[in-house]
Amino acid sequence: MVSFIKNRASYPDELEVWQVAKILNCSVQYVYKMLWGKQLNHYRVGKKYFIDTDDLVRFIEEKKVEADK
């Protein structure tokens, strides 16, 4: 995920579900579950779901857990 955030300019503006699953290192079905549960912003065109790259970065940043110092 860290490499995605650092290199997000090399990714397209919108990502497909399989690309998000690869970035998050989870299953495609889990990404669908997050979309249907409205945990991750997305839009739908026909039968395909797309996630804006900036929304994915925001999602990752929101889920970050700070370590105790």
N, C-alpha and C positions, 0 to 999 in steps of 0.2 A: 504494500500500500504506500509506503514511503516513496518508493521510486515513482509510483503513479503521480503523487502530489508534486514531486520535483520535476517530472517530465510531462506534465499534463498538456503542455503546448503541442506535444507530438501526437496527442490523441484527437479524434474528431470532436466537434462541439457537442454531439449527442452520441450516446453509447447505447448499444443493444443489450438486452438482458444477459446474453452469454458473455459479453465483454465485462459487464459489471461483476458477474460471478467469478470470472477469472481474476479480476483486480482484487476482489474481497476474499478470494480463496474460499469460496463456498459454492454450493450447488445452484444451478439455475432455478430449481424449484424454490429454494430459500429466498432468492431474489424476488420471484413472483409473490411469495408470501409477504415479503416486506412491502411490495407495491400494493397488493390487495389490502394490506393492513394500514396503508397510508403512512408508513414510516419513512418512505423515500419518495420524494417528488418525482413525477414522471408525466409523460403524455402518451397518448395512444393514437396510432394511425392505422386504421384498418384493424388487423389482428396483432400488429406489432406494438410493443412498448418501447419507449425511448427514455433515457435518463440524461439530462443535461450534465455535462462534465462538471460545471461549477456547483450544481446541486449535489453531485456525488462527493466532491471535495468538502463541501459544507457538512454533509452527513458524516463523513469520516472525522472531521474536526470536532463535531458535536459529541461523537462517541468516544473521544480521547479521554483516557483516565490519567489524571496527574498522580505521579508517585509521591509518597510521603517523603519529606525531607528530614 
